[in-house]
Amino acid sequence: TQLLEQSPQFLSIQEGENLTVYCNSSSVFSSLQWYRQEPGEGPVLLVTVVTGGEVKKLKRLTFQFGDARKDSSLHITAAQPGDTGLYLCAGDAERGATNKLIFGTGTLLAVQP
Amino acid sequence: EAGVAQSPRYKIIEKRQSVAFWCNPISGHATLYWYQQILGQGPKLLIQFQNNGVVDDSQLPKDRFSAERLKGVDSTLKIQPAKLEDSAVYLCASSLEKLGGSEQFFGPGTRLTVL
């Protein structure tokens, strides 16, 4: 069974601080996506990483795919209250055969003003 | 472009009652997913449709859950009878028929409370 463990599970920080969220698995994924979910809404895609070692930046968010394509990290610089939400990583489970995603356990981030 | 529509947004029922959720995916999206999301956790796939055929229903509790996607467009998910542990948000998502890492577009979900 493919599992994606995220850490930390919860994170409460002050505005302006930096943070990193980790997404780890013992399985190899052909691609990995990061979503953010706000209360009362469905998850929204932030980024997809495909190549081992790949780094993508989205404004203050930096995403990295591990060299072995088993893990990923999300780094937020100078967090803002608008970054508050549930961050989910999701791995492509079957090498693209069925477009099925395995979602991680989630990291709930609260940024205090 | 309209997003994924779901209804109702909220539902409260008593255990052993039945409930149904409806989803209308983004026009042209061949793949439709139903997920169950326990508060604060990641979504768990219940069933995946490709057009009107089932691709994966391995995690669907088939003794009480059923889903259909007639005509390959909108879909309904039913729970009969409901249990306390079914309390969760039920998310519907859709994606284009593109293999490998396609973005899934999610609806707002239906929050189910079973008393």
Interface residues (C-beta under 8 A of the other chain):
Chain A: L4 Q6 S30 S31 Q33 G40 E41 G42 P43 V44 L45 T48 V50 L86 L88 A90 D92 R95 G96 A97 T98 N99 K100 L101 I102 F103 G104 T105 G106 L108
Chain B: V4 T31 Y35 G40 Q41 G42 P43 K44 L45 Q48 Q50 V55 D56 L91 A93 S95 E97 K98 L99 G100 G101 S102 E103 Q104 F105 F106 G107 P108 G109
